[in-house]
Amino acid sequence: MEKKSKTSELGKDIEKVSVGLDIGSWKVCAVVLAQSQKDHAPTILGVGIKERRSKPRYGKIDNIDYTVKDIEEAIQTAMLQSNVSISKVNVGIINQNVKFTDSRGIVSISSSHRVIDEEDVQRVLSEAKPSDLPLDYKIIHILPQEYIINNTFGKIINPIGMSGSKLEVLAKVVSVPSLDVENISLCLKRNNLELGEIVLEPIATGLAVLDEQELESGVALVDVGELSTEVAIFIDGVLRYFASVPLGGRHITDDMRTLMKVVYAQAEEVKRNYGHCYLPMLREDKQIIVPGIKGRKPMTFTRSQICRYIQPRMEEIFTLALESLRSSGLINKLELGVVLTGGSMLIEGVEDLASQVFGMPVRLGTPSDLNYQGLSQEVNKPYFSTAVGLAIYGLK
């Protein structure tokens, strides 16, 4: 998080500036977010986005040189737009190797009055670090699920100020391969950038697209990315469950490429511009002409054909996400249903199909759903959700 004392073009005195950097599988996004001294209102000052030179299939960084250049271009664009010098960024992380494990910590309260303070909370969270963590893993979050005072259970979310002689915490520990963090740091250093916070992406994304009522009442966040779909459950303002489904938008495009007999770039363009994923709601079945390559004849498809290529895979993704929610044991506590986000959620018909599969209320989540000033319309797309959330995280 960077501190500034300047006045933006929007006329707001800037107290803090935070930058979120989302190194995705098909794009790198940078978002510059400022906080006003007067009302602490978040203002989006700059946005940068760069399509990845490589299209990694097994992780976010498979070519250091290409990733360094992609980060450089996204950051430069965001700096030019915001007129803010960027030296530190918060970066998201997600892959199949993330560990989300249960843990527990216990401490005695040593103060003479036996009143729990912030230091006691930090001590008990430190005690919750698992002793069997693999040597090649790094803890990035210890997420308290519930505090227990003197062996009395009572759904205590914040124990500070309460009396007791023993404090216990039930926590979820998020750990990631150390090598992944090292590779991210290496790419940043080559751009003269410092790593601020490394954040589990669903935590960041939730900050950008979920409001306070959803976080408290119970909601599932389903983020359909390029290579995988992240499933997270928030209840009482806390991340309670996280899992990853190994299917995403690229698998939909691969299906289209195979069935249409076109190259990947053509299938992706058709998906983005004409795609639909729920046939009962398709209203206009117009024809789409795909140009031939190197003298080959153009091909003609109808939108209903395209829908039949897309819908089965999208339905599979949602079905696997639903199975994940059921396995959590928390599905009956999702009072406000499901929020969809991620770049693949721009395909028409996703909310209708998702409602059919999940059998509960569904809405599409984008960063502009919350109250941002400045360039809020520029991030009014679900693929900006994580970058905006990472910037918000830096202001916390």
KEBA-450432 format. One record per residue (C-alpha): x, y, z; residue in one letter. Coordinates in steps of 0.001 Angstrom, whole numbers, padded with zeros to 6 digits, always signed. Layout:
N
XYZA/...
//
This chain:
396
+000000+000000+000000M/+001399+003382-000990E/+000664+006701+000724K/+000172+009832-001330K/-000675+013444-000510S/-001907+014808-003763K/-005206+015845-005259T/-006550+013734-008092S/-008263+014977-011175E/-011516+014019-009478L/-010965+016647-006822G/-010510+014216-003940K/-007626+014402-001480D/-005906+011052-001713I/-004889+009432+001554E/-003856+005965+000392K/-003199+004243-002910V/-003281+000482-003446S/-002556-001514-006591V/-004003-004922-007430G/-002243-007128-009971L/-004103-010158-011288D/-001793-012503-013206I/-004431-014584-014931G/-004150-017368-017469S/-005212-015227-020424W/-004586-011699-019185K/-002717-009560-016680V/-004821-006821-015035C/-003593-003924-012926A/-005966-001635-011021V/-004972+001513-009114V/-007384+002304-006283L/-007254+005409-004069A/-008913+006227-000770Q/-010091+009741+000055S/-008988+011495+003246Q/-012424+013035+003714K/-014896+010193+003344D/-012586+007206+002667H/-014503+006597-000570A/-012655+004250-002963P/-011805+005782-006331T/-010442+003849-009317I/-007672+005984-010814L/-006179+003698-013442G/-006569+000360-015184V/-004162-001662-017293G/-004832-004953-019074I/-002561-007077-021251K/-003381-010386-022912E/-000831-013038-022005R/+001866-013750-024588R/+001904-017362-023438S/-001271-019222-022581K/-000208-021295-019566P/-002030-024568-019065R/-000509-025742-015807Y/-000066-022564-013817G/-000097-018792-013976K/+003641-018492-014778I/+005158-020857-017319D/+007486-018385-019037N/+009230-015831-016825I/+010342-013507-019654D/+006875-013303-021193Y/+005222-012791-017806T/+007657-009984-016937V/+006755-008185-020168K/+003014-008708-019665D/+003233-007256-016148I/+005285-004331-017416E/+002715-003381-020060E/-000266-003668-017704A/+001486-001620-015002I/+002673+001048-017448Q/-000857+001520-018785T/-002270+001813-015255A/+000445+004305-014259M/-000133+006509-017299L/-003875+006559-016721Q/-003666+007192-012976S/-000620+009492-012915N/+000559+007465-009903V/+004030+005978-009549S/+003635+002266-008743I/+006263+000520-006621S/+004253-002078-004669K/+001442-004418-005756V/-000853-006993-004182N/-000991-010211-006192V/-003544-013018-006217G/-002716-016704-006260I/-004746-019752-007167I/-003894-023196-008503N/-004582-026864-007895Q/-001850-027011-005234N/-003400-024550-002771V/-004054-026176+000609K/-007108-025153+002677F/-006841-027008+005964T/-008402-027009+009435D/-006292-025969+012400S/-006632-025016+016045R/-004786-022789+018520G/-005013-022332+022309I/-003449-019720+024624V/-003845-018615+028227S/-004911-015040+028957I/-002193-013510+031081S/-003594-010061+031857S/-004534-009463+035494S/-008085-008548+034499H/-008325-011489+032086R/-009663-009263+029326V/-008787-010455+025827I/-006936-007900+023701D/-005476-007733+020174E/-002182-009224+021322E/-003993-012288+022674D/-005782-012757+019354V/-002509-012562+017437Q/-000926-015091+019813R/-003714-017621+019384V/-003666-017232+015604L/+000075-017855+015660S/-000537-021020+017668E/-002942-022172+014941A/-000091-022577+012460K/+000035-026286+011604P/+003160-028159+012665S/+002957-030581+009737D/+003125-027961+006983L/+005294-029235+004098P/+008693-027547+003968L/+008064-026317+000430D/+004789-024573+001383Y/+004152-021063+002682K/+001190-019912+004806I/-000549-016868+003326I/-003706-016720+005465H/-004906-017941+008844I/-008656-017403+008733L/-010404-017584+012124P/-013703-019433+011860Q/-014734-019235+015502E/-013238-018317+018878Y/-013869-020300+022057I/-013436-018812+025544I/-012959-021125+028551N/-014150-024140+026537N/-017507-022461+025896T/-018693-022615+022307F/-020863-019711+021222G/-020084-018578+017682K/-017700-015848+018805I/-016331-013995+015768I/-014450-011223+017642N/-013330-011981+021217P/-011538-008674+021902I/-012832-007063+025109G/-014364-010270+026447M/-013300-011896+029712S/-011687-015303+030018G/-008654-017273+031132S/-008251-019381+027993K/-008736-018419+024347L/-009060-020943+021556E/-009496-020502+017807V/-010776-022803+015115L/-009183-021673+011868A/-008696-022422+008204K/-005094-022206+007071V/-004344-021315+003456V/-000925-022370+002218S/+000643-022351-001238V/+003824-023747-002814P/+006754-021476-001904S/+008059-021802-005458L/+004911-020121-006813D/+005438-017122-004530V/+009125-016977-005459E/+008316-016915-009190N/+005803-014105-008668I/+008383-012141-006668S/+010989-012711-009380L/+008691-011296-012083C/+007925-008271-009914L/+011570-007569-009071K/+012459-007490-012761R/+009848-004732-013070N/+011224-002884-010007N/+008072-003779-008087L/+007720-004938-004509E/+005293-007676-003499L/+002850-006220-000976G/+000429-009024-000087E/-000078-012408-001669I/-003810-013153-001473V/-005965-016184-002173L/-007959-015017-005176E/-011483-015873-003919P/-010848-013669-000869I/-009907-010749-003112A/-012713-011398-005597T/-015253-011526-002771G/-014183-008053-001630L/-014898-006702-005113A/-018263-008266-005949V/-020015-009283-002727L/-021792-006799-000500D/-021906-006931+003285E/-025316-008576+003434Q/-024213-011402+001127E/-021014-011972+003092L/-022928-012134+006371E/-026047-014046+005316S/-024343-016813+003337G/-023432-016875-000329V/-021430-018998-002759A/-018972-017289-005089L/-018354-019212-008319V/-015518-017712-010341D/-015204-019318-013775V/-011674-018573-014924G/-009677-019607-017957E/-008394-022950-016687L/-010362-023611-013511S/-013452-022622-011562T/-013055-021519-007962E/-015889-022251-005545V/-016011-020342-002255A/-018555-020009+000532I/-018809-016936+002769F/-020907-016984+005957I/-020812-014456+008834D/-018294-012445+006843G/-015782-015315+006838V/-014480-017590+004076L/-015766-020987+005247R/-015046-023204+002258Y/-012893-023188-000833F/-012378-025674-003665A/-011227-025646-007266S/-012864-027373-010235V/-010345-028116-013040P/-012527-026757-015844L/-012877-023223-017196G/-013407-021020-020202G/-010538-022444-022227R/-012169-025875-022154H/-015299-024354-023691I/-013224-022785-026469T/-011383-026080-027050D/-014742-027833-027492D/-015849-025208-030006M/-012560-025383-031904R/-012888-029155-032274T/-016564-029207-033214L/-016427-026191-035558M/-013105-027263-037106K/-011619-023799-036753V/-008468-022461-035077V/-008499-021494-031421Y/-008522-017724-032041A/-011597-018026-034264Q/-013450-020168-031731A/-012621-017672-028970E/-013880-014749-031042E/-017151-016527-031835V/-017592-017437-028158K/-017068-013855-026993R/-019145-012126-029667N/-021933-014606-030443Y/-021860-017218-027703G/-024952-018350-025824H/-025150-021168-023299C/-028842-021791-022636Y/-030817-022825-025698L/-034340-022282-024237P/-033549-018566-023823M/-031956-018000-027248L/-034159-015432-028968R/-032360-014636-032241E/-030937-017575-034184D/-028942-015568-036706K/-026185-016907-038937Q/-022482-016377-038215I/-019880-016510-040962I/-016366-017607-039977V/-013731-016701-042603P/-011641-019480-044091G/-007887-019553-043581I/-005327-019530-046445K/-007869-019812-049231G/-010255-022179-047496R/-013973-021498-047890K/-015766-019582-045135P/-018041-021569-042859M/-021524-020665-041681T/-022981-021481-038267F/-026186-020517-036517T/-026239-019231-032939R/-028233-022299-031927S/-025387-024493-033213Q/-022894-022442-031251I/-025101-022756-028169C/-025132-026546-028531R/-021323-026489-028584Y/-021078-024300-025468I/-023945-025371-023228Q/-022840-028943-022371P/-019434-027831-021054R/-020840-024841-019176M/-023488-027095-017651E/-020741-029516-016617E/-018792-026693-014945I/-021841-025567-012973F/-022733-029164-012068T/-019253-029820-010692L/-019432-026534-008774A/-022775-027641-007311L/-021277-030984-006288E/-018485-029082-004566S/-021009-026941-002675L/-022886-030055-001566R/-019679-031681-000328S/-018992-028626+001846S/-021915-029443+004122G/-022884-025766+004019L/-025178-025616+001007I/-028302-025240+003153N/-026823-022086+004699K/-026563-020209+001387L/-029429-017816+002057E/-028515-015548-000847L/-027612-018242-003349G/-024798-017957-005870V/-022826-015058-007334V/-021091-015765-010656L/-017988-013947-011816T/-014964-014466-014076G/-014313-013737-017747G/-016382-016645-019063S/-019485-015215-017420M/-019858-012704-020263L/-021482-015404-022391I/-025212-014801-022781E/-027516-017147-020911G/-025139-017945-018015V/-027489-016710-015299E/-030433-018668-016706D/-028399-021876-017053L/-026831-021446-013615A/-030256-020897-012003S/-031432-024120-013605Q/-028400-026113-012412V/-027978-024675-008903F/-031688-024434-008120G/-031203-021248-006110M/-030996-017481-006742P/-028123-016497-009041V/-026705-013138-010030R/-023710-011981-012051L/-021112-010152-009968G/-018910-007352-011293T/-016829-004729-009438P/-019218-001943-010414S/-021932-003583-008272D/-020320-001824-005294L/-019834+001911-004792N/-016681+003035-006576Y/-015915+006451-007956Q/-013638+007408-010826G/-013178+004872-013628L/-015768+002426-012301S/-017252+001767-015743Q/-013871+000657-017052E/-013890-002264-014631V/-017538-003131-015214N/-016599-006627-016421K/-016366-009808-014355P/-012758-010408-015458Y/-011690-007315-013475F/-013149-008676-010220S/-009935-010147-008820T/-007699-007167-009668A/-010134-004723-008057V/-010431-006960-004999G/-006650-007128-004637L/-006500-003336-004643A/-009250-003187-002010I/-007345-005704+000114Y/-004402-003301+000205G/-006588-000574+001678L/-007824-002772+004541K/
//
